[in-house]
Amino acid sequence: MIRSFLLAIVMLLTINQYSFACTMYKITKDGKTIVGNNEDWITPNTQIWLENNDKHRHAVLYFGFMDMAQGAINEAGLIVDGFATNWLPVENSNGKTKISLDTALLTVMRTKSTVEEVKAYYENLDVSEMAAYQLVFIDKSGTYLIIEGDEMIIGDESEKTFSNFYYSQTSSIKEVQLPYYQNGIDFIESTPSEVTLDYCSNVMKNMAQRDIAATQYSTIYDLEEMKVRVYFHYDFNEFIEFDLHEEFKKNEYKVKMADLFSDSSLGKQFYLKFNNAEKPTQILEEALGNGEYTEEQLTQAGIGSFIKMTAIEWSQHIKNPVAAVKVLKYGLDLMPNNSMLHTSLGETYFEMGNYIDAKTSFEKSLQLDQENDSAKDFLKRIHKIQKG
């Protein structure tokens, strides 16, 4: 499960990280800590699942997209979330233990209770893979740990915010060029802070994104009472609430967030639109509206990457490659000179066993980008298959 956590972050790095974002806010007062977290992406196919199969380790509740965990809390009240960031090379790795960072995260959430324990564990690991993302841990005491690769920042301020930037590279949060984050900062600075689920929910409401890469869900944790609220698709009018003491007693399970919300909720309605196999382009068409954009404008806005990721969702996660083809063809109607989309279409055809159309797509991609090694490799594979 935790391996998928890192995979999700890596996938976000293929697109403008500021569109695919995460935000967190924590407040601690009189021994009570509340933490809020927004997760932004294109898909509402979000899930909650419990790992609880060993009495000698912590149970863990995960939240994420399909099987790709984005955040988690264990029964000790330790929270983790990951943030895509700009590239920052990790240099201090000599002599440190090489281990899969997926395994490291799994170990932490199963066995650690405090951020001091997490820090002591990671200090001995080679984290050179963490050159373009960071991890944030918060424990019951309200102490936080930011792992930026070489930098490990631990602190216990009463209030702290986190998003897709490095604190080690930032002299003031006012410098951070993330509008959704600054909206939240403005709200925090203009309102009396309260250590309540309601107040933290309002902070996350102000940090939510509502564009093509919207806030798909928000989790609000009370680490004293061990409760968590979940909001779906930036709809802060409806939530579900878990008593974690009770959840951690249960057998393992997995549930779609959409199944927990009413049919009239904004999140459920968006979920049904997104998963409409008859018209898998509906969400993209609504997001782009009736505007007449040039291909250059769409390229600069990163729309090709949104289309590619939507197609990947259909082909790899929903297991409907026919719908993925519809999405990619829609994208190529808008952006006929996008080599990446021709390559993605070729890959989808290839997985379907349609080698003729796959070959045509890869050849078109190569015409547009003669350095496309992926297209070259697929054409070689197709040639071998057709040759027999």
Secondary structure, 3 states (H helix, E strand, C coil): CHHHHHHHHHHHCCCCCCCCCEEEEEEEECCEEEEEEEEECCCCCEEEEEECCCCCCCCEEEEEECCEEEEEEECCCCEEEEEECCCCCCCCCCCCECCCHHHHHHHHHHHCCCHHHHHHHHCCECCCCCCCEEEEEECCCCCEEEECCCCEEEECCCEEEECCCCHHHCCCHHHCCCHHHHHHHHHHHHCCCCCCHHHHHHHHHHHCCCCCCCEEEEEEEECCCCEEEEEECCEEEEEEEEEHHHHCCCCCEEEEHHHHCCCCCHHHHHHHHHCCCCCCCHHHHHHHCCCCCCHHHHHHCCHHHHHHHHHHHHHHHCCCHHHHHHHHHHHHHHCCCCHHHHHHHHHHHHHHCCHHHHHHHHHHHHHHCCCCHHHHHHHHHHHHHHHC
